[in-house]
Amino acid sequence: MDLVTALARARSPEKPGPDTPAGPAVHPWPGRPRSLPEGCPGELDLGRLLRLSLAASDGAGRLRPAPSAGALHPVDTRLVVGTGCSLPPGRYGYDPLRHRVHRLGTEPDGAPPGATVELSATPQRTVSHYGHRAWPLILLDTGHAAGALWLAGRALGGAPATVGLDGGGLDRGDEAPLAALHFARSDEAPGVPVARGPRQVLLAEEAGGVPRPVRAHQVCSPDPRHQAVDVPTPGELLARRSARPPLRGTPPRDALRAVLATADEASAGAVGWCVAVGEPEPELVGLAPDGTLRRLAVGEARPTLAAWAAGQAWIADTGAVLLGYGCPAGADAPLIRRTHLRAGFAVHLAQVAAVRHGLYGRPVGSWQQADLGAALGAPPGRDWIIHGLALGTTHSEEGSL
């Protein structure tokens, strides 16, 4: 997969062709399906973890705690289970439609206690509708699935999962994961976050324009002691849905601060963040170092965002739009993977934060010619929109996905 060429084409104004068959909605795991037993005290309850994060609540598989572009859900899930879990040690494939697992073999030598959830993708599902625009969406969807798993672990009272979002599976073959999260078993979960190993985020050279973090960050789990990361309840995660547009009503400033802080914390410096606000005074705002909102630009951005977001006209009337940006033109494949996976992860956590502040949200993943930095007067090609989250205080009465 030439990800550099794929992203450049996805960002172009070229429209996708006719739909093609999506194929099976679930990976054809071998062997008989097995139910997920309830965990005993001290065990990591994998059934509850997956129910709160990835399991479908409808027969068609469209309604799940993690959103997906076009409800196509390209992400496949494998489990590497060690000791101290509700399943016996081994490797398993997960069926989110039936909430069942298929045993694939024994656990690898040296597998740690607890469980590692590995996320890979079946591109055909997303390509079937989005064509050449699919690969950024696949990476964003994988990030959302990782975010759903991370939040599910927190809702069940566990320590923060160790998160790996390097996307190396694109280099190593279809069987290697795009993302992986390790969950400690319950009796090993510390009361405070475990220090993670630092890994430098490869950021493009700064050249003014849209503000972005300039310090080096650790690529790690969000710190649950940070005020931006609230622990959700299981009920909140099961009720999470992407609201149907239109989403109208300008969010309160404190809610925008919370959403921005959550996204910034979760993206670990790999992505920059701002919000395009509508009424009463259209503007672009970001987080100041002290956590308050600061104005980045004045003027109405939402009609332009609607045109950039695959022509979704309803965005022009939405209350506000959270925007993740970065990943300059010519970025190499590791940077493309890292920024898109982190953006999906961050928007997932930001959407849950928005709901907790009384807002409705809908992720927006497809962006064409969306050079935010150039639109604000910076040199072109440096700060492209990677992902978005439309926000409002009201939404359509027709329901949600």
Sequence and secondary structure as in RCSB ss.txt:
>XXXX:A:sequence
MDLVTALARARSPEKPGPDTPAGPAVHPWPGRPRSLPEGCPGELDLGRLLRLSLAASDGAGRLRPAPSAGALHPV
DTRLVVGTGCSLPPGRYGYDPLRHRVHRLGTEPDGAPPGATVELSATPQRTVSHYGHRAWPLILLDTGHAAGALW
LAGRALGGAPATVGLDGGGLDRGDEAPLAALHFARSDEAPGVPVARGPRQVLLAEEAGGVPRPVRAHQVCSPDPR
HQAVDVPTPGELLARRSARPPLRGTPPRDALRAVLATADEASAGAVGWCVAVGEPEPELVGLAPDGTLRRLAVGE
ARPTLAAWAAGQAWIADTGAVLLGYGCPAGADAPLIRRTHLRAGFAVHLAQVAAVRHGLYGRPVGSWQQADLGAA
LGAPPGRDWIIHGLALGTTHSEEGSL
>XXXX:A:secstr
  HHHHHHHHTSS    S      SS    S  B      TTSB HHHHHHHHT  SSTTS   SS  GGG   E
EEEEEE SSBSS SEEEEEETTTTEEEEEE   TT  SSEEEEEEE HHHHHHHHGGGHHHHHHHHHHHHHHHHH
HHHHHTT    EEE   THHHH TTS SEEEEE  GGG  SS               SSS    S        TT
STT     HHHHHH   B S  BS   HHHHHHHHHHHHHHHTTSSEEEEEE SSS EEEEE TTSSEEEEEES 
 HHHHHHHTTT GGGGGSSEEEEEEE  TT  HHHHHHHHHHHHHHHHHHHHHHHHTT EEEEE   SS BHHHH
TTS TTS EEEEEEEEESB  TT B 
